[in-house]
């Protein structure tokens, strides 16, 4: 029996490209991400991570190429893509004069969810994220970490098939960050969700992700499981593999340079004295 490729993969990109004027932000990106997996997109600032996520959420259109998200075309079926996707941007916006409960009600209504489902999910999410007792307080009085929790609730309220998280543990204290990591793990293992994460936290990516892509200048440099990437780079962990792949300077190299500078200055002084 022939299986439709769209039934196997939650995300399929075909030469997905985005230009901003003369700048190529994403360059012929080809990905296949299976349903029920956690995919981590790693790379430096400006590498193309956020642009990729915004295209996959049908927020911006590609310059060329295309993609399907949970079986829907990001260009011609953008509404269905948005309905089936939850998105937490790196710098989410909140209506500061609303309470957490009011804000989540508003987001639920944007997805045309029935009132009873909205209220049930708000109650459940507030419990999961330990926001009980503060749900009727204005968001302007929340800490940055608490606001991040509310944004995570908003990304989950319509029970999306796929969840896009751009730096999901940003602004969270260690306990809350641990809770979010556990939630991400549960979403894939217990709720059969697909999760797409952009992060700078390599230890979190190694712990959570089934597959990882390292992107630089809009191109994927390497892709595979954390174990495959570590083994191919001949390193002991993902952080070392990332640094090696990206050609980043290690702290030891910087210290050697620091020690070399005074030695060179002393040598130059001796040369001058001879002259």
Secondary structure, DSSP 8 states (H G I E B T S, - for coil): ----HHHHEEEEEEEEEEEETTEEEEEEE--EEETT-EEEEE--TTSSHHHHHHHHTTSS--SEEEEEETTEETTTTHHHHHHTEEEE-TT----TTSBHHHHHHHHHHHTT--HHHHHHHHHHHHHHTT-TTTTTSBGGGS-HHHHHHHHHHHHHTT--SEEEEESTTTT--HHHHHHHHHHHHHHHHTS--EEEEE-S-HHHHHHH-SEEEEEETTEEEEEE-HHHHHHHHT-SSHHHHHHHHHT---HHHHHHHHHHHHHHHHHHHHHHHH-
